[in-house]
């Protein structure tokens, strides 16, 4: 109960900080005909606030003749999912991993079918990349360099961050790919050892992907494992933020869904559905792409082809037998990452 209240308070605090800024009962709020509450993970905050939300508000005004405002909350994906589960009344959950949306479905907040074909509920893609210090003073070339004794690694905690789960997936999958190249077989024992060797070099695990980037920018660590879009955003801001796209890396797919239970309570399904559908339009997909996310619209993907490297050994959940199988393999009570973390705790 205490944990649930804590996550609820986190959502409320985030809402207060980044919300629409209109007090209930104010003249401006009274003029607004619709309100959408967005519960998102931290990484796409700039894309939503600077482009996507204003674009939709303008489009909705032209379509309906009425205004729409947004209440926004940005937390680490797992924390956001649990905050919604604990009572934060988001109309739309835009999270990092499908599992965080599936949690809401399993608990009756989202109706089945949110991840149906052809969209599968996925609004953006990315890949896991290796960020180095300017000039790459440690001479990082790829995954194996992350096991060196002179290299300190940063990435967030999979216990709270969806981004971190993608990163651990990428490390383990890269281990399987390296085993294939060296022995001709995707050896789980090889991948487990590789994951443990990288984890041994991890200096800090923050609560979210965005917090991990901030820690790195503050001078901690030699290498940051993160989303490609986080690195591209820093470059967009004219920062010296070099990164490597490994040949073997994980395809990240980020979902969004209507939180049906809250929408039914708020009686705003028409505008919320229109907003969710808008996320797949070329207009919104281009906005995502400008902020470093790989678009899911094929035509927009072609427009931005020069911006995104296609890794030669890119893999996704199917490489591991599906998302559920991978989650159990790595993060269950006897999962590989769980065991690795426990083993390393005894080495300290």
ABEGO torsion letter per residue (X at the ends): XAAAAAAAAAAAAAAAAABAGBBBGBAAAAABABBBBBBBBAAAAAAAAAAAAAAAAAAAAAAAGBBBBBBBBBBBAAAAAAAAAAGBBBABBBBABAAAAAAAAAAGABBBGAABOAAGGBABBBBBBBBBBBGGAAGBABAAAAABAABBBBBBBAAABAAAAAAAAAAAAAAAAAAAAAAGBBBAAAAAAAAAAAAAABABBBABAAAAAAAAAAGBEABBBBBAAAAAAAAAAGBBBBBBBBABBBBBBBBBBBBAAAAAAAGAAAAAAAAAAAAABAAAAAAAAAAGBBBABAAAAAAAAAABBBBAABBBAAAAGEAAAAAAAAABAABAAAAAAAAAAAAX
